[in-house]
Amino acid sequence: MTIVVLAGGLSHERDVSLRSGRRVLDALRGAGTETRLLDVDSALLSRLEADRPSVVVPLLHGASGEDGALRDVLELLGLPYLGSRPSACRTAFDKPSAKAVVAAAGLATPASVALPHSTFRELGASAVLDAIVGSLGLPLMVKPARGGSSLGAVVVRSAGDLPAAMVGSFSYGDTALVEQYVAGTEVAVAVLERDGRAEALPAVEIVPDSGFYDYTARYVAGATEFFAPARLSADVAERCAQAALDAHRALGLRDLSRTDLIVDPAGLPWFLEVNVAPGMTETSLFPQAVAAAGLDLGELLAELAAAATTRGADPRTEGVAG
């Protein structure tokens, strides 16, 4: 089996993607696989055609890597790949769409509104912002409707701070998601599909020194304290695991995913978003969950990659149902 790890690209999260790619490259090679790392550029398709791998592991973060476009191209080439199919990626990558799907499946998710920049120009920013605060109250979470790594995301605690937060969000995308802020314990739950079954790994608890899990808190060593497994009671931990499994299935995801949740003081998990290409850096949550489960990252990814090759020349096989 030969593996190609795809990383880099041109999104705002290029640096994080490259760090994830290099770590996974080392982990897979440590597991005894023949693996190489490729950037996503104009030469990529010719390289893949000239030296076709057994399977591709997409580790691109942000647009094109997580919106399904790259996976569409891999399917055109008939190359098996690790991870969810394009249609599922598109739904999961768009946070308002993902929230609607999981809410219909019975998961709790904060009340929210998705607003394109054009709405502000047409209706007037002041009137729209007043309506948001009047309906959703304060505090609020403002973030781009598409994208990750908390880029453009901010907690708004006063109405006067909302305009700047919207401008910051629009700098990363045309649509902003504004949702009620839920206070509680932030956790991430990874889901794997192995041997025909979906399973949730131990939840990872996130305690940023700054109080908000922003880009710096995510990727600067020592800026956040992590607990894996999370400091949750057994029943709350089970609720979080079930919420992640329900989100994975409702969105039609495949192979692996990571669901971000807030556990409120009553022990109820609230769905925030899901990631189809979880970060794999030294401070990322997915590898911590793998370690907490007593698994080796390289061996696990090699196992998942090998399973993906069984989909053969038709990589369109859906994920498991249970």
C-alpha positions as CSV (number, residue, x, y, z in Angstrom):
1,M,0.0,0.0,0.0
2,T,1.3,3.4,-1.0
3,I,-0.2,6.5,0.7
4,V,-0.3,10.2,-0.4
5,V,-1.0,12.8,2.3
6,L,-2.4,16.0,0.8
7,A,-1.7,19.2,2.8
8,G,-1.1,22.9,2.3
9,G,-3.4,24.5,-0.3
10,L,-4.3,28.2,-0.4
11,S,-6.8,28.6,2.4
12,H,-6.3,30.8,5.5
13,E,-5.4,27.5,7.3
14,R,-2.5,26.6,5.0
15,D,0.1,26.6,7.8
16,V,-2.0,24.4,10.1
17,S,-2.6,22.0,7.2
18,L,1.1,21.7,6.5
19,R,1.8,21.0,10.2
20,S,-1.0,18.4,10.2
21,G,0.4,16.8,7.0
22,R,4.0,16.6,8.3
23,R,2.9,15.0,11.5
24,V,0.7,12.4,9.8
25,L,3.5,11.7,7.3
26,D,5.9,10.9,10.2
27,A,3.2,8.8,12.0
28,L,2.4,6.8,8.9
29,R,6.0,6.2,8.1
30,G,6.5,5.2,11.7
31,A,3.8,2.6,11.2
32,G,5.8,1.1,8.3
33,T,3.8,2.5,5.4
34,E,5.2,3.9,2.2
35,T,3.9,7.5,2.4
36,R,4.7,10.8,0.7
37,L,3.4,14.3,1.2
38,L,2.1,16.5,-1.6
39,D,1.0,20.1,-1.6
40,V,-2.1,21.1,-3.5
41,D,-1.1,23.1,-6.5
42,S,-1.3,23.0,-10.3
43,A,1.1,20.1,-10.5
44,L,-0.9,17.8,-8.2
45,L,-3.0,16.0,-10.7
46,S,-0.2,15.2,-13.0
47,R,1.8,13.9,-10.0
48,L,-1.1,11.7,-8.9
49,E,-1.6,10.3,-12.4
50,A,2.1,9.7,-13.0
51,D,2.6,7.8,-9.7
52,R,-0.9,6.6,-8.5
53,P,-1.1,5.9,-4.8
54,S,-3.2,3.1,-3.3
55,V,-5.0,5.7,-1.2
56,V,-5.1,9.5,-0.6
57,V,-5.3,11.1,2.9
58,P,-6.7,14.6,2.5
59,L,-5.5,16.9,5.3
60,L,-6.4,20.2,3.9
61,H,-8.2,22.6,6.3
62,G,-10.6,25.3,5.2
63,A,-12.1,25.9,1.8
64,S,-11.5,23.4,-1.0
65,G,-10.0,20.9,1.5
66,E,-13.2,20.5,3.5
67,D,-15.9,21.7,1.2
68,G,-15.9,18.5,-1.0
69,A,-14.3,20.0,-4.1
70,L,-11.0,18.2,-3.8
71,R,-12.7,14.9,-3.1
72,D,-14.9,15.4,-6.2
73,V,-11.6,15.5,-8.2
74,L,-10.2,12.4,-6.5
75,E,-13.4,10.6,-7.4
76,L,-13.0,11.8,-11.0
77,L,-9.5,10.2,-11.0
78,G,-10.9,7.0,-9.4
79,L,-8.5,7.3,-6.4
80,P,-9.7,5.9,-3.1
81,Y,-9.3,8.4,-0.3
82,L,-9.8,8.5,3.5
83,G,-12.8,10.5,4.7
84,S,-16.2,11.7,3.9
85,R,-17.7,12.0,0.4
86,P,-18.0,15.4,-1.3
87,S,-21.8,15.9,-0.6
88,A,-21.4,15.2,3.1
89,C,-18.4,17.5,3.3
90,R,-20.3,20.3,1.7
91,T,-23.1,20.1,4.3
92,A,-20.7,19.7,7.3
93,F,-18.4,22.5,6.2
94,D,-21.3,25.0,6.0
95,K,-22.0,25.5,9.7
96,P,-25.7,26.7,9.3
97,S,-26.5,23.7,7.1
98,A,-24.8,21.3,9.6
99,K,-26.7,22.9,12.5
100,A,-30.0,22.4,10.7
101,V,-29.3,18.8,9.9
102,V,-28.3,17.8,13.4
103,A,-31.2,19.8,14.9
104,A,-33.6,17.8,12.8
105,A,-31.9,14.7,14.2
106,G,-32.7,15.8,17.7
107,L,-29.4,17.4,18.9
108,A,-29.4,20.6,20.8
109,T,-27.6,23.5,19.0
110,P,-27.6,27.2,19.9
111,A,-30.2,29.4,18.3
112,S,-28.6,31.3,15.5
113,V,-28.9,33.4,12.3
114,A,-26.7,33.2,9.2
115,L,-26.4,36.6,7.5
116,P,-24.6,37.3,4.2
117,H,-22.7,40.6,3.9
118,S,-25.2,41.7,1.2
119,T,-28.0,41.7,3.8
120,F,-26.2,44.4,5.7
121,R,-25.7,46.5,2.7
122,E,-29.4,46.2,1.6
123,L,-31.1,46.5,5.0
124,G,-28.7,48.7,6.9
125,A,-26.2,47.3,9.4
126,S,-27.6,49.1,12.4
127,A,-31.2,47.8,12.0
128,V,-30.0,44.3,11.4
129,L,-27.7,44.3,14.4
130,D,-30.5,45.7,16.6
131,A,-32.8,42.9,15.5
132,I,-30.1,40.3,16.2
133,V,-29.6,41.5,19.8
134,G,-33.3,41.9,20.3
135,S,-34.0,38.3,19.3
136,L,-30.9,36.3,20.4
137,G,-29.9,38.5,23.3
138,L,-26.3,38.7,24.7
139,P,-23.7,37.3,24.9
140,L,-23.3,36.1,21.3
141,M,-20.8,34.1,19.3
142,V,-19.9,35.5,15.9
143,K,-18.0,33.4,13.4
144,P,-17.7,32.8,9.7
145,A,-20.3,30.4,8.4
146,R,-17.6,28.4,6.7
147,G,-14.0,27.8,7.9
148,G,-12.2,26.6,10.9
149,S,-9.4,27.2,13.5
150,S,-11.6,29.9,15.1
151,L,-10.4,32.4,12.5
152,G,-12.7,35.4,12.5
153,A,-14.6,34.0,15.6
154,V,-15.2,36.2,18.7
155,V,-17.5,36.3,21.7
156,V,-19.6,39.5,21.8
157,R,-20.7,40.5,25.3
158,S,-22.0,44.0,24.5
159,A,-24.1,45.4,21.6
160,G,-21.4,48.0,21.0
161,D,-18.9,45.3,20.1
162,L,-21.1,43.5,17.6
163,P,-20.3,45.7,14.5
164,A,-16.6,45.1,14.8
165,A,-17.2,41.3,15.3
166,M,-19.2,41.2,12.1
167,V,-16.5,43.0,10.1
168,G,-14.0,40.6,11.5
169,S,-16.1,37.6,10.4
170,F,-16.7,39.0,7.0
171,S,-13.0,39.3,6.4
172,Y,-12.9,35.4,6.3
173,G,-16.1,34.8,4.3
174,D,-19.3,36.4,2.8
175,T,-21.6,35.0,5.5
176,A,-21.4,35.3,9.2
177,L,-23.1,32.9,11.7
178,V,-24.3,34.7,14.9
179,E,-25.5,32.3,17.6
180,Q,-26.4,32.5,21.2
181,Y,-23.4,31.9,23.5
182,V,-23.7,28.8,25.6
183,A,-21.5,28.9,28.7
184,G,-20.1,25.6,29.9
185,T,-17.4,23.0,29.3
186,E,-16.0,22.9,25.8
187,V,-15.2,19.4,24.6
188,A,-14.4,17.7,21.3
189,V,-15.4,14.1,20.5
190,A,-13.7,12.2,17.7
191,V,-15.6,9.4,15.8
192,L,-14.0,6.5,14.0
193,E,-15.4,3.9,11.7
194,R,-13.6,0.6,12.2
195,D,-14.6,-3.0,11.4
196,G,-18.0,-1.8,10.1
197,R,-18.9,0.1,13.3
198,A,-18.8,3.8,14.3
199,E,-17.3,4.5,17.7
200,A,-16.6,7.6,19.7
201,L,-13.2,8.2,21.3
202,P,-12.9,9.7,24.8
203,A,-13.9,13.4,24.9
204,V,-11.1,16.0,25.1
205,E,-11.8,18.9,27.4
206,I,-10.5,22.3,26.4
207,V,-9.5,25.0,28.9
208,P,-7.8,28.0,27.2
209,D,-5.8,30.3,29.4
210,S,-7.5,33.3,27.6
211,G,-11.0,32.0,28.3
212,F,-11.7,31.6,24.5
213,Y,-10.4,28.8,22.2
214,D,-9.1,31.1,19.5
215,Y,-6.4,30.5,16.9
216,T,-3.6,31.2,19.4
217,A,-5.1,29.0,22.0
218,R,-5.4,26.2,19.4
219,Y,-1.9,26.2,18.0
220,V,0.5,27.8,20.5
221,A,1.9,25.2,22.9
222,G,1.0,26.0,26.5
223,A,-1.8,28.4,25.7
224,T,-4.5,25.9,26.5
225,E,-4.8,23.1,29.1
226,F,-6.3,19.9,27.8
227,F,-7.8,17.0,29.7
228,A,-8.1,13.7,27.8
229,P,-10.4,12.1,28.8
230,A,-12.5,15.1,29.8
231,R,-13.4,15.7,33.4
232,L,-17.0,14.6,32.9
233,S,-19.3,12.2,34.8
234,A,-19.8,8.9,33.2
235,D,-23.4,9.7,32.1
236,V,-22.4,13.2,30.7
237,A,-19.5,11.6,28.8
238,E,-21.9,9.1,27.3
239,R,-24.2,11.9,26.2
240,C,-21.3,13.6,24.5
241,A,-20.3,10.4,22.8
242,Q,-23.8,9.8,21.6
243,A,-24.2,13.4,20.3
244,A,-21.0,13.0,18.2
245,L,-22.2,9.7,16.9
246,D,-25.6,11.1,16.0
247,A,-24.0,14.1,14.3
248,H,-21.6,11.8,12.3
249,R,-24.5,9.7,11.1
250,A,-27.0,12.5,10.5
251,L,-24.5,14.3,8.3
252,G,-23.6,11.1,6.4
253,L,-19.9,11.3,7.3
254,R,-17.4,8.5,6.7
255,D,-14.2,7.1,8.3
256,L,-13.6,9.8,10.8
257,S,-14.9,13.2,12.1
258,R,-14.6,15.4,15.1
259,T,-17.6,17.1,16.7
260,D,-17.2,20.2,18.9
261,L,-19.6,20.5,21.8
262,I,-20.4,22.8,24.8
263,V,-21.7,21.0,27.9
264,D,-23.9,23.3,29.9
265,P,-24.2,23.2,33.7
266,A,-27.1,20.8,33.5
267,G,-24.9,18.3,31.6
268,L,-26.6,18.8,28.2
269,P,-24.2,18.7,25.2
270,W,-24.8,21.5,22.6
271,F,-23.6,20.9,19.1
272,L,-21.4,23.7,17.7
273,E,-19.8,22.3,14.5
274,V,-18.2,19.2,13.0
275,N,-14.9,18.8,11.2
276,V,-14.4,16.2,8.4
277,A,-10.6,16.8,8.3
278,P,-9.6,17.2,11.9
279,G,-6.3,18.9,12.7
280,M,-3.4,16.6,13.4
281,T,-0.8,19.1,14.8
282,E,1.0,18.7,18.1
283,T,-1.8,20.6,19.9
284,S,-4.7,19.2,17.9
285,L,-7.6,17.5,19.6
286,F,-8.0,14.4,17.4
287,P,-4.5,12.9,18.2
288,Q,-5.2,13.6,21.9
289,A,-8.4,11.6,21.7
290,V,-6.5,8.8,19.9
291,A,-3.9,8.7,22.6
292,A,-6.6,8.7,25.4
293,A,-8.1,5.7,23.7
294,G,-4.8,3.8,24.0
295,L,-4.3,3.8,20.2
296,D,-1.2,4.7,18.1
297,L,-2.0,7.5,15.6
298,G,0.1,6.1,12.8
299,E,-1.2,2.6,13.2
300,L,-4.8,3.8,13.3
301,L,-4.5,6.0,10.2
302,A,-2.8,3.1,8.4
303,E,-5.7,0.9,9.3
304,L,-8.2,3.4,8.1
305,A,-6.3,4.0,4.9
306,A,-6.1,0.3,4.2
307,A,-9.9,0.0,4.8
308,A,-10.4,2.9,2.3
309,T,-8.5,1.0,-0.4
310,T,-11.2,-1.8,-0.2
311,R,-13.6,0.7,-1.8
312,G,-11.4,0.2,-4.9
313,A,-11.8,2.2,-8.1
314,D,-15.2,3.4,-6.9
315,P,-14.5,5.6,-3.9
316,R,-18.2,6.6,-3.6
317,T,-19.1,4.0,-1.0
318,E,-21.0,5.5,1.9
319,G,-20.0,5.3,5.5
320,V,-21.3,2.7,8.0
321,A,-24.8,3.0,9.4
322,G,-24.1,2.0,13.0
